[in-house]
Amino acid sequence: MKWFRVLASVLVLVALSLSVAKITPSVAVAPLSAPCNASALAAAYHGIDEVKSVDSFGCVGHWAYLWANIGSGVHEIGVTDVLYFNSATASWENASRLKDCNPQTLPHYVEFWGCNSN
């Protein structure tokens, strides 16, 4: 009888530990998606380079292009820039067209529209 109680206790402990292991929630972290809209892309520009209007933009994954007018008055100019989404800061940042404008780095869509103009 004594061994029966010990065995029953062990079985109950095993069953409890298995049930706890099964109900433990697992959390999957989804990758932060890059917001692709004119205001999110324009937020990368501050001060004298503030975006006044957006003519065109497009995104593929964490890369984007932006055709916009920046500055004001006699300093207002039209620009085409390439941006990348920095997941650490959850914001768009300017990419180096000199370094990143090549088909090995950029998606074709962003490279075509962001690198082949002014």
N, CA, C and O atoms as a printed pandas DataFrame, in Angstrom:
     atom_number atom_name residue_name chain_id  residue_number  x_coord  y_coord  z_coord
0              1         N          MET        A               1    0.816   -1.182    0.000
1              2        CA          MET        A               1    0.000    0.000    0.000
2              3         C          MET        A               1    0.867    1.255    0.000
3              4         O          MET        A               1    0.547    2.256   -0.641
4              5         N          LYS        A               2    1.989    1.171    0.749
5              6        CA          LYS        A               2    2.886    2.320    0.821
6              7         C          LYS        A               2    3.457    2.633   -0.555
7              8         O          LYS        A               2    3.533    3.799   -0.941
8              9         N          TRP        A               3    3.861    1.602   -1.304
9             10        CA          TRP        A               3    4.426    1.813   -2.639
10            11         C          TRP        A               3    3.375    2.347   -3.611
11            12         O          TRP        A               3    3.688    3.102   -4.532
12            13         N          PHE        A               4    2.147    1.949   -3.391
13            14        CA          PHE        A               4    1.074    2.436   -4.241
14            15         C          PHE        A               4    0.895    3.941   -4.072
15            16         O          PHE        A               4    0.703    4.648   -5.062
16            17         N          ARG        A               5    0.953    4.441   -2.851
17            18        CA          ARG        A               5    0.828    5.885   -2.590
18            19         C          ARG        A               5    2.006    6.659   -3.174
19            20         O          ARG        A               5    1.827    7.745   -3.725
20            21         N          VAL        A               6    3.191    6.109   -3.055
21            22        CA          VAL        A               6    4.379    6.767   -3.615
22            23         C          VAL        A               6    4.262    6.829   -5.135
23            24         O          VAL        A               6    4.528    7.867   -5.741
24            25         N          LEU        A               7    3.874    5.738   -5.736
25            26        CA          LEU        A               7    3.719    5.696   -7.183
26            27         C          LEU        A               7    2.611    6.641   -7.642
27            28         O          LEU        A               7    2.766    7.330   -8.651
28            29         N          ALA        A               8    1.517    6.681   -6.926
29            30        CA          ALA        A               8    0.413    7.584   -7.260
30            31         C          ALA        A               8    0.857    9.038   -7.136
31            32         O          ALA        A               8    0.507    9.860   -7.983
32            33         N          SER        A               9    1.611    9.364   -6.114
33            34        CA          SER        A               9    2.116   10.732   -5.923
34            35         C          SER        A               9    3.051   11.128   -7.052
35            36         O          SER        A               9    2.979   12.252   -7.549
36            37         N          VAL        A              10    3.923   10.227   -7.461
37            38        CA          VAL        A              10    4.852   10.497   -8.559
38            39         C          VAL        A              10    4.071   10.721   -9.851
39            40         O          VAL        A              10    4.380   11.644  -10.606
40            41         N          LEU        A              11    3.076    9.899  -10.111
41            42        CA          LEU        A              11    2.261   10.057  -11.310
42            43         C          LEU        A              11    1.512   11.392  -11.309
43            44         O          LEU        A              11    1.408   12.053  -12.343
44            45         N          VAL        A              12    0.994   11.782  -10.145
45            46        CA          VAL        A              12    0.288   13.076  -10.047
46            47         C          VAL        A              12    1.269   14.217  -10.321
47            48         O          VAL        A              12    0.920   15.153  -11.042
48            49         N          LEU        A              13    2.473   14.170   -9.774
49            50        CA          LEU        A              13    3.477   15.217  -10.010
50            51         C          LEU        A              13    3.873   15.282  -11.477
51            52         O          LEU        A              13    4.025   16.373  -12.026
52            53         N          VAL        A              14    4.041   14.129  -12.121
53            54        CA          VAL        A              14    4.388   14.101  -13.540
54            55         C          VAL        A              14    3.249   14.692  -14.357
55            56         O          VAL        A              14    3.491   15.480  -15.272
56            57         N          ALA        A              15    2.011   14.325  -14.042
57            58        CA          ALA        A              15    0.855   14.838  -14.774
58            59         C          ALA        A              15    0.741   16.352  -14.604
59            60         O          ALA        A              15    0.462   17.063  -15.570
60            61         N          LEU        A              16    0.951   16.847  -13.394
61            62        CA          LEU        A              16    0.893   18.291  -13.161
62            63         C          LEU        A              16    1.994   19.020  -13.915
63            64         O          LEU        A              16    1.741   20.076  -14.496
64            65         N          SER        A              17    3.193   18.490  -13.920
65            66        CA          SER        A              17    4.283   19.164  -14.620
66            67         C          SER        A              17    4.052   19.168  -16.128
67            68         O          SER        A              17    4.392   20.142  -16.799
68            69         N          LEU        A              18    3.480   18.097  -16.668
69            70        CA          LEU        A              18    3.175   18.064  -18.097
70            71         C          LEU        A              18    2.058   19.041  -18.445
71            72         O          LEU        A              18    2.108   19.695  -19.487
72            73         N          SER        A              19    1.060   19.143  -17.586
73            74        CA          SER        A              19   -0.034   20.064  -17.889
74            75         C          SER        A              19    0.427   21.509  -17.793
75            76         O          SER        A              19   -0.038   22.353  -18.559
76            77         N          VAL        A              20    1.319   21.808  -16.884
77            78        CA          VAL        A              20    1.866   23.160  -16.791
78            79         C          VAL        A              20    2.699   23.478  -18.018
79            80         O          VAL        A              20    2.637   24.592  -18.538
80            81         N          ALA        A              21    3.477   22.512  -18.487
81            82        CA          ALA        A              21    4.302   22.725  -19.676
82            83         C          ALA        A              21    3.436   22.971  -20.900
83            84         O          ALA        A              21    3.821   23.751  -21.772
84            85         N          LYS        A              22    2.274   22.326  -20.989
85            86        CA          LYS        A              22    1.411   22.486  -22.154
86            87         C          LYS        A              22    0.666   23.810  -22.154
87            88         O          LYS        A              22    0.377   24.337  -23.229
88            89         N          ILE        A              23    0.346   24.365  -21.000
89            90        CA          ILE        A              23   -0.429   25.604  -20.978
90            91         C          ILE        A              23    0.446   26.847  -20.890
91            92         O          ILE        A              23   -0.063   27.967  -20.874
92            93         N          THR        A              24    1.741   26.657  -20.836
93            94        CA          THR        A              24    2.628   27.806  -20.817
94            95         C          THR        A              24    2.524   28.530  -22.150
95            96         O          THR        A              24    2.774   27.936  -23.198
96            97         N          PRO        A              25    2.159   29.801  -22.122
97            98        CA          PRO        A              25    1.999   30.509  -23.401
98            99         C          PRO        A              25    3.352   30.749  -24.063
99           100         O          PRO        A              25    4.355   31.017  -23.402
100          101         N          SER        A              26    3.344   30.645  -25.378
101          102        CA          SER        A              26    4.550   30.981  -26.120
102          103         C          SER        A              26    4.285   32.289  -26.843
103          104         O          SER        A              26    3.203   32.496  -27.392
104          105         N          VAL        A              27    5.248   33.145  -26.843
105          106        CA          VAL        A              27    5.100   34.460  -27.454
106          107         C          VAL        A              27    5.999   34.523  -28.672
107          108         O          VAL        A              27    7.209   34.319  -28.573
108          109         N          ALA        A              28    5.408   34.804  -29.814
109          110        CA          ALA        A              28    6.171   34.991  -31.035
110          111         C          ALA        A              28    6.220   36.481  -31.332
111          112         O          ALA        A              28    5.190   37.155  -31.356
112          113         N          VAL        A              29    7.393   36.972  -31.552
113          114        CA          VAL        A              29    7.552   38.385  -31.848
114          115         C          VAL        A              29    7.490   38.576  -33.352
115          116         O          VAL        A              29    8.330   38.069  -34.095
116          117         N          ALA        A              30    6.490   39.309  -33.782
117          118        CA          ALA        A              30    6.345   39.582  -35.212
118          119         C          ALA        A              30    7.302   40.704  -35.605
119          120         O          ALA        A              30    7.505   41.641  -34.834
120          121         N          PRO        A              31    7.886   40.619  -36.784
121          122        CA          PRO        A              31    8.771   41.695  -37.204
122          123         C          PRO        A              31    7.986   42.988  -37.393
123          124         O          PRO        A              31    6.846   42.976  -37.857
124          125         N          LEU        A              32    8.598   44.075  -37.036
125          126        CA          LEU        A              32    7.973   45.378  -37.159
126          127         C          LEU        A              32    7.887   45.747  -38.628
127          128         O          LEU        A              32    8.902   45.814  -39.320
128          129         N          SER        A              33    6.672   45.985  -39.100
129          130        CA          SER        A              33    6.534   46.335  -40.509
130          131         C          SER        A              33    6.753   47.828  -40.688
131          132         O          SER        A              33    6.404   48.635  -39.827
132          133         N          ALA        A              34    7.328   48.168  -41.804
133          134        CA          ALA        A              34    7.640   49.559  -42.105
134          135         C          ALA        A              34    6.391   50.263  -42.644
135          136         O          ALA        A              34    5.808   49.802  -43.625
136          137         N          PRO        A              35    5.971   51.363  -42.025
137          138        CA          PRO        A              35    4.813   52.091  -42.542
138          139         C          PRO        A              35    5.177   52.775  -43.853
139          140         O          PRO        A              35    6.161   53.513  -43.913
140          141         N          CYS        A              36    4.409   52.543  -44.883
141          142        CA          CYS        A              36    4.712   53.125  -46.191
142          143         C          CYS        A              36    3.641   54.152  -46.542
143          144         O          CYS        A              36    2.658   53.837  -47.214
144          145         N          ASN        A              37    3.844   55.368  -46.085
145          146        CA          ASN        A              37    2.958   56.464  -46.458
146          147         C          ASN        A              37    3.783   57.745  -46.499
147          148         O          ASN        A              37    4.888   57.800  -45.959
148          149         N          ALA        A              38    3.241   58.766  -47.139
149          150        CA          ALA        A              38    3.992   60.005  -47.357
150          151         C          ALA        A              38    4.441   60.641  -46.045
151          152         O          ALA        A              38    5.573   61.117  -45.950
152          153         N          SER        A              39    3.586   60.658  -45.043
153          154        CA          SER        A              39    3.972   61.321  -43.792
154          155         C          SER        A              39    5.065   60.562  -43.047
155          156         O          SER        A              39    5.939   61.182  -42.441
156          157         N          ALA        A              40    5.029   59.223  -43.083
157          158        CA          ALA        A              40    6.083   58.447  -42.424
158          159         C          ALA        A              40    7.426   58.665  -43.104
159          160         O          ALA        A              40    8.448   58.799  -42.430
160          161         N          LEU        A              41    7.436   58.702  -44.434
161          162        CA          LEU        A              41    8.689   58.925  -45.159
162          163         C          LEU        A              41    9.181   60.357  -44.977
163          164         O          LEU        A              41   10.383   60.584  -44.832
164          165         N          ALA        A              42    8.271   61.317  -44.982
165          166        CA          ALA        A              42    8.649   62.729  -44.832
166          167         C          ALA        A              42    9.183   63.035  -43.439
167          168         O          ALA        A              42    9.905   64.015  -43.257
168          169         N          ALA        A              43    8.837   62.211  -42.457
169          170        CA          ALA        A              43    9.294   62.450  -41.085
170          171         C          ALA        A              43   10.814   62.360  -40.950
171          172         O          ALA        A              43   11.369   62.804  -39.945
172          173         N          ALA        A              44   11.489   61.795  -41.943
173          174        CA          ALA        A              44   12.961   61.691  -41.897
174          175         C          ALA        A              44   13.626   63.045  -42.115
175          176         O          ALA        A              44   14.831   63.181  -41.901
176          177         N          TYR        A              45   12.866   64.037  -42.532
177          178        CA          TYR        A              45   13.426   65.354  -42.869
178          179         C          TYR        A              45   13.018   66.377  -41.822
179          180         O          TYR        A              45   11.844   66.502  -41.474
180          181         N          HIS        A              46   14.014   67.107  -41.328
181          182        CA          HIS        A              46   13.774   68.097  -40.278
182          183         C          HIS        A              46   14.483   69.402  -40.632
183          184         O          HIS        A              46   15.348   69.431  -41.507
184          185         N          GLY        A              47   14.115   70.459  -39.958
185          186        CA          GLY        A              47   14.806   71.740  -40.114
186          187         C          GLY        A              47   14.690   72.290  -41.517
187          188         O          GLY        A              47   13.601   72.331  -42.089
188          189         N          ILE        A              48   15.809   72.712  -42.070
189          190        CA          ILE        A              48   15.815   73.335  -43.388
190          191         C          ILE        A              48   15.394   72.349  -44.477
191          192         O          ILE        A              48   14.927   72.760  -45.539
192          193         N          ASP        A              49   15.558   71.053  -44.216
193          194        CA          ASP        A              49   15.196   70.025  -45.192
194          195         C          ASP        A              49   13.782   69.490  -44.996
195          196         O          ASP        A              49   13.458   68.416  -45.503
196          197         N          GLU        A              50   12.939   70.213  -44.273
197          198        CA          GLU        A              50   11.583   69.742  -44.025
198          199         C          GLU        A              50   10.823   69.586  -45.344
199          200         O          GLU        A              50   10.907   70.445  -46.221
200          201         N          VAL        A              51   10.089   68.493  -45.475
201          202        CA          VAL        A              51    9.321   68.217  -46.687
202          203         C          VAL        A              51    8.107   69.134  -46.750
203          204         O          VAL        A              51    7.309   69.199  -45.815
204          205         N          LYS        A              52    7.981   69.843  -47.877
205          206        CA          LYS        A              52    6.834   70.726  -48.091
206          207         C          LYS        A              52    5.723   70.007  -48.847
207          208         O          LYS        A              52    4.543   70.229  -48.575
208          209         N          SER        A              53    6.091   69.150  -49.791
209          210        CA          SER        A              53    5.093   68.376  -50.530
210          211         C          SER        A              53    5.743   67.117  -51.074
211          212         O          SER        A              53    6.944   67.085  -51.342
212          213         N          VAL        A              54    4.932   66.083  -51.231
213          214        CA          VAL        A              54    5.399   64.805  -51.762
214          215         C          VAL        A              54    4.759   64.591  -53.126
215          216         O          VAL        A              54    3.535   64.612  -53.260
216          217         N          ASP        A              55    5.601   64.383  -54.138
217          218        CA          ASP        A              55    5.104   64.128  -55.487
218          219         C          ASP        A              55    4.872   62.641  -55.723
219          220         O          ASP        A              55    3.909   62.257  -56.386
220          221         N          SER        A              56    5.756   61.803  -55.179
221          222        CA          SER        A              56    5.649   60.368  -55.388
222          223         C          SER        A              56    6.473   59.647  -54.333
223          224         O          SER        A              56    7.438   60.196  -53.802
224          225         N          PHE        A              57    6.088   58.427  -54.038
225          226        CA          PHE        A              57    6.860   57.594  -53.119
226          227         C          PHE        A              57    6.496   56.142  -53.361
227          228         O          PHE        A              57    5.479   55.836  -53.984
228          229         N          GLY        A              58    7.332   55.261  -52.866
229          230        CA          GLY        A              58    7.055   53.837  -52.965
230          231         C          GLY        A              58    7.970   53.054  -52.040
231          232         O          GLY        A              58    9.067   53.503  -51.707
232          233         N          CYS        A              59    7.515   51.892  -51.632
233          234        CA          CYS        A              59    8.279   51.084  -50.685
234          235         C          CYS        A              59    8.296   49.623  -51.116
235          236         O          CYS        A              59    7.347   49.115  -51.713
236          237         N          VAL        A              60    9.397   48.971  -50.796
237          238        CA          VAL        A              60    9.512   47.526  -50.925
238          239         C          VAL        A              60   10.262   47.067  -49.689
239          240         O          VAL        A              60   11.456   47.331  -49.545
240          241         N          GLY        A              61    9.566   46.385  -48.803
241          242        CA          GLY        A              61   10.197   45.934  -47.563
242          243         C          GLY        A              61   10.686   47.109  -46.744
243          244         O          GLY        A              61    9.917   48.016  -46.423
244          245         N          HIS        A              62   11.970   47.093  -46.404
245          246        CA          HIS        A              62   12.554   48.153  -45.582
246          247         C          HIS        A              62   13.253   49.219  -46.417
247          248         O          HIS        A              62   14.067   49.978  -45.890
248          249         N          TRP        A              63   12.951   49.288  -47.700
249          250        CA          TRP        A              63   13.522   50.297  -48.589
250          251         C          TRP        A              63   12.399   51.132  -49.202
251          252         O          TRP        A              63   11.295   50.635  -49.424
252          253         N          ALA        A              64   12.693   52.403  -49.474
253          254        CA          ALA        A              64   11.693   53.281  -50.079
254          255         C          ALA        A              64   12.382   54.361  -50.898
255          256         O          ALA        A              64   13.572   54.631  -50.733
256          257         N          TYR        A              65   11.601   54.972  -51.790
257          258        CA          TYR        A              65   12.064   56.175  -52.470
258          259         C          TYR        A              65   11.045   57.269  -52.201
259          260         O          TYR        A              65    9.882   56.993  -51.908
260          261         N          LEU        A              66   11.495   58.509  -52.303
261          262        CA          LEU        A              66   10.625   59.659  -52.060
262          263         C          LEU        A              66   10.989   60.763  -53.032
263          264         O          LEU        A              66   12.137   61.207  -53.071
264          265         N          TRP        A              67   10.018   61.209  -53.819
265          266        CA          TRP        A              67   10.168   62.400  -54.651
266          267         C          TRP        A              67    9.422   63.496  -53.915
267          268         O          TRP        A              67    8.213   63.391  -53.710
268          269         N          ALA        A              68   10.121   64.542  -53.515
269          270        CA          ALA        A              68    9.483   65.570  -52.694
270          271         C          ALA        A              68   10.117   66.930  -52.928
271          272         O          ALA        A              68   11.191   67.039  -53.519
272          273         N          ASN        A              69    9.440   67.955  -52.459
273          274        CA          ASN        A              69    9.989   69.314  -52.412
274          275         C          ASN        A              69   10.337   69.598  -50.967
275          276         O          ASN        A              69    9.511   69.437  -50.068
276          277         N          ILE        A              70   11.580   70.025  -50.755
277          278        CA          ILE        A              70   12.033   70.345  -49.400
278          279         C          ILE        A              70   12.491   71.791  -49.355
279          280         O          ILE        A              70   12.715   72.422  -50.388
280          281         N          GLY        A              71   12.627   72.302  -48.147
281          282        CA          GLY        A              71   13.057   73.679  -47.957
282          283         C          GLY        A              71   11.907   74.641  -48.167
283          284         O          GLY        A              71   10.754   74.230  -48.303
284          285         N          SER        A              72   12.224   75.917  -48.193
285          286        CA          SER        A              72   11.178   76.917  -48.399
286          287         C          SER        A              72   11.759   78.126  -49.127
287          288         O          SER        A              72   12.963   78.381  -49.093
288          289         N          GLY        A              73   10.874   78.851  -49.780
289          290        CA          GLY        A              73   11.274   80.060  -50.491
290          291         C          GLY        A              73   12.292   79.768  -51.574
291          292         O          GLY        A              73   12.149   78.816  -52.340
292          293         N          VAL        A              74   13.331   80.607  -51.629
293          294        CA          VAL        A              74   14.365   80.432  -52.657
294          295         C          VAL        A              74   15.186   79.166  -52.420
295          296         O          VAL        A              74   15.916   78.724  -53.307
296          297         N          HIS        A              75   15.072   78.592  -51.245
297          298        CA          HIS        A              75   15.817   77.367  -50.913
298          299         C          HIS        A              75   15.011   76.102  -51.183
299          300         O          HIS        A              75   15.501   75.002  -50.925
300          301         N          GLU        A              76   13.789   76.229  -51.695
301          302        CA          GLU        A              76   12.974   75.055  -51.970
302          303         C          GLU        A              76   13.465   74.366  -53.245
303          304         O          GLU        A              76   13.651   74.999  -54.284
304          305         N          ILE        A              77   13.668   73.054  -53.132
305          306        CA          ILE        A              77   14.129   72.275  -54.286
306          307         C          ILE        A              77   13.390   70.938  -54.326
307          308         O          ILE        A              77   12.882   70.459  -53.312
308          309         N          GLY        A              78   13.343   70.357  -55.506
309          310        CA          GLY        A              78   12.800   69.018  -55.661
310          311         C          GLY        A              78   13.917   68.004  -55.502
311          312         O          GLY        A              78   15.000   68.168  -56.062
312          313         N          VAL        A              79   13.655   66.973  -54.749
313          314        CA          VAL        A              79   14.677   65.948  -54.506
314          315         C          VAL        A              79   14.090   64.556  -54.706
315          316         O          VAL        A              79   12.883   64.341  -54.590
316          317         N          THR        A              80   14.963   63.640  -55.004
317          318        CA          THR        A              80   14.616   62.223  -55.006
318          319         C          THR        A              80   15.582   61.556  -54.052
319          320         O          THR        A              80   16.798   61.642  -54.223
320          321         N          ASP        A              81   15.050   60.902  -53.065
321          322        CA          ASP        A              81   15.896   60.251  -52.070
322          323         C          ASP        A              81   15.505   58.797  -51.892
323          324         O          ASP        A              81   14.375   58.392  -52.165
324          325         N          VAL        A              82   16.471   58.026  -51.427
325          326        CA          VAL        A              82   16.262   56.636  -51.069
326          327         C          VAL        A              82   16.323   56.571  -49.551
327          328         O          VAL        A              82   17.196   57.176  -48.929
328          329         N          LEU        A              83   15.398   55.841  -48.966
329          330        CA          LEU        A              83   15.332   55.715  -47.513
330          331         C          LEU        A              83   15.327   54.244  -47.119
331          332         O          LEU        A              83   14.986   53.376  -47.921
332          333         N          TYR        A              84   15.709   53.977  -45.877
333          334        CA          TYR        A              84   15.592   52.633  -45.331
334          335         C          TYR        A              84   14.918   52.730  -43.986
335          336         O          TYR        A              84   15.039   53.741  -43.294
336          337         N          PHE        A              85   14.203   51.674  -43.608
337          338        CA          PHE        A              85   13.496   51.650  -42.334
338          339         C          PHE        A              85   14.409   51.064  -41.280
339          340         O          PHE        A              85   14.821   49.908  -41.380
340          341         N          ASN        A              86   14.728   51.857  -40.270
341          342        CA          ASN        A              86   15.571   51.427  -39.169
342          343         C          ASN        A              86   14.663   50.795  -38.115
343          344         O          ASN        A              86   13.930   51.500  -37.423
344          345         N          SER        A              87   14.709   49.490  -37.996
345          346        CA          SER        A              87   13.840   48.779  -37.053
346          347         C          SER        A              87   14.134   49.150  -35.609
347          348         O          SER        A              87   13.228   49.130  -34.775
348          349         N          ALA        A              88   15.375   49.486  -35.295
349          350        CA          ALA        A              88   15.742   49.834  -33.926
350          351         C          ALA        A              88   15.059   51.118  -33.466
351          352         O          ALA        A              88   14.667   51.232  -32.305
352          353         N          THR        A              89   14.917   52.086  -34.376
353          354        CA          THR        A              89   14.280   53.357  -34.009
354          355         C          THR        A              89   12.843   53.446  -34.531
355          356         O          THR        A              89   12.140   54.419  -34.259
356          357         N          ALA        A              90   12.410   52.428  -35.281
357          358        CA          ALA        A              90   11.068   52.392  -35.880
358          359         C          ALA        A              90   10.799   53.652  -36.700
359          360         O          ALA        A              90    9.727   54.251  -36.611
360          361         N          SER        A              91   11.793   54.042  -37.501
361          362        CA          SER        A              91   11.616   55.243  -38.321
362          363         C          SER        A              91   12.406   55.108  -39.627
363          364         O          SER        A              91   13.357   54.334  -39.728
364          365         N          TRP        A              92   11.977   55.886  -40.614
365          366        CA          TRP        A              92   12.673   55.933  -41.894
366          367         C          TRP        A              92   13.865   56.866  -41.777
367          368         O          TRP        A              92   13.801   57.891  -41.098
368          369         N          GLU        A              93   14.951   56.504  -42.444
369          370        CA          GLU        A              93   16.164   57.318  -42.460
370          371         C          GLU        A              93   16.699   57.385  -43.887
371          372         O          GLU        A              93   16.479   56.477  -44.688
372          373         N          ASN        A              94   17.398   58.462  -44.190
373          374        CA          ASN        A              94   17.993   58.608  -45.520
374          375         C          ASN        A              94   19.067   57.548  -45.718
375          376         O          ASN        A              94   19.862   57.265  -44.822
376          377         N          ALA        A              95   19.069   56.976  -46.904
377          378        CA          ALA        A              95   20.130   56.054  -47.286
378          379         C          ALA        A              95   21.107   56.824  -48.166
379          380         O          ALA        A              95   20.768   57.875  -48.709
380          381         N          SER        A              96   22.288   56.310  -48.300
381          382        CA          SER        A              96   23.283   56.926  -49.162
382          383         C          SER        A              96   23.051   56.456  -50.590
383          384         O          SER        A              96   23.239   55.279  -50.899
384          385         N          ARG        A              97   22.643   57.378  -51.463
385          386        CA          ARG        A              97   22.449   56.997  -52.861
386          387         C          ARG        A              97   23.776   56.565  -53.477
387          388         O          ARG        A              97   23.799   55.679  -54.331
388          389         N          LEU        A              98   24.868   57.175  -53.059
389          390        CA          LEU        A              98   26.179   56.820  -53.584
390          391         C          LEU        A              98   26.517   55.364  -53.253
391          392         O          LEU        A              98   27.037   54.636  -54.098
392          393         N          LYS        A              99   26.221   54.949  -52.031
393          394        CA          LYS        A              99   26.564   53.601  -51.584
394          395         C          LYS        A              99   25.484   52.574  -51.929
395          396         O          LYS        A              99   25.805   51.457  -52.334
396          397         N          ASP        A             100   24.207   52.937  -51.772
397          398        CA          ASP        A             100   23.130   51.952  -51.861
398          399         C          ASP        A             100   22.458   51.837  -53.218
399          400         O          ASP        A             100   21.736   50.868  -53.456
400          401         N          CYS        A             101   22.670   52.789  -54.116
401          402        CA          CYS        A             101   22.010   52.731  -55.424
402          403         C          CYS        A             101   22.701   51.746  -56.349
403          404         O          CYS        A             101   23.450   52.130  -57.247
404          405         N          ASN        A             102   22.435   50.475  -56.113
405          406        CA          ASN        A             102   22.904   49.414  -56.999
406          407         C          ASN        A             102   21.934   48.244  -56.886
407          408         O          ASN        A             102   21.311   48.045  -55.843
408          409         N          PRO        A             103   21.813   47.486  -57.945
409          410        CA          PRO        A             103   20.840   46.386  -57.949
410          411         C          PRO        A             103   21.112   45.292  -56.915
411          412         O          PRO        A             103   20.207   44.531  -56.576
412          413         N          GLN        A             104   22.337   45.204  -56.413
413          414        CA          GLN        A             104   22.644   44.186  -55.412
414          415         C          GLN        A             104   22.110   44.572  -54.038
415          416         O          GLN        A             104   21.915   43.704  -53.187
416          417         N          THR        A             105   21.873   45.857  -53.810
417          418        CA          THR        A             105   21.416   46.321  -52.500
418          419         C          THR        A             105   19.916   46.580  -52.475
419          420         O          THR        A             105   19.215   46.117  -51.574
420          421         N          LEU        A             106   19.430   47.313  -53.455
421          422        CA          LEU        A             106   18.038   47.754  -53.450
422          423         C          LEU        A             106   17.124   46.845  -54.259
423          424         O          LEU        A             106   17.553   46.235  -55.238
424          425         N          PRO        A             107   15.864   46.757  -53.847
425          426        CA          PRO        A             107   14.884   46.102  -54.715
426          427         C          PRO        A             107   14.775   46.895  -56.017
427          428         O          PRO        A             107   14.938   48.115  -56.010
428          429         N          HIS        A             108   14.505   46.224  -57.121
429          430        CA          HIS        A             108   14.485   46.870  -58.438
430          431         C          HIS        A             108   13.572   48.097  -58.461
431          432         O          HIS        A             108   13.961   49.142  -58.982
432          433         N          TYR        A             109   12.377   47.987  -57.910
433          434        CA          TYR        A             109   11.409   49.090  -57.919
434          435         C          TYR        A             109   11.980   50.351  -57.263
435          436         O          TYR        A             109   11.877   51.443  -57.822
436          437         N          VAL        A             110   12.572   50.205  -56.100
437          438        CA          VAL        A             110   13.148   51.353  -55.379
438          439         C          VAL        A             110   14.379   51.864  -56.112
439          440         O          VAL        A             110   14.572   53.074  -56.224
440          441         N          GLU        A             111   15.206   50.967  -56.609
441          442        CA          GLU        A             111   16.407   51.379  -57.334
442          443         C          GLU        A             111   16.028   52.155  -58.600
443          444         O          GLU        A             111   16.657   53.167  -58.911
444          445         N          PHE        A             112   15.023   51.700  -59.321
445          446        CA          PHE        A             112   14.604   52.359  -60.564
446          447         C          PHE        A             112   14.068   53.759  -60.285
447          448         O          PHE        A             112   14.510   54.723  -60.911
448          449         N          TRP        A             113   13.135   53.883  -59.367
449          450        CA          TRP        A             113   12.488   55.174  -59.126
450          451         C          TRP        A             113   13.290   56.091  -58.209
451          452         O          TRP        A             113   13.152   57.311  -58.296
452          453         N          GLY        A             114   14.115   55.541  -57.341
453          454        CA          GLY        A             114   14.848   56.377  -56.399
454          455         C          GLY        A             114   16.238   56.768  -56.813
455          456         O          GLY        A             114   16.797   57.722  -56.272
456          457         N          CYS        A             115   16.820   56.049  -57.770
457          458        CA          CYS        A             115   18.214   56.291  -58.118
458          459         C          CYS        A             115   18.432   56.845  -59.508
459          460         O          CYS        A             115   19.554   57.232  -59.834
460          461         N          ASN        A             116   17.410   56.901  -60.340
461          462        CA          ASN        A             116   17.585   57.299  -61.723
462          463         C          ASN        A             116   17.025   58.690  -62.026
463          464         O          ASN        A             116   16.453   58.914  -63.093
464          465         N          SER        A             117   17.188   59.601  -61.108
465          466        CA          SER        A             117   16.775   60.983  -61.333
466          467         C          SER        A             117   17.715   61.891  -60.542
467          468         O          SER        A             117   18.708   61.435  -59.975
468          469         N          ASN        A             118   17.389   63.166  -60.513
469          470        CA          ASN        A             118   18.292   64.156  -59.909
470          471         C          ASN        A             118   19.061   63.548  -58.792
471          472         O          ASN        A             118   19.872   64.224  -58.160
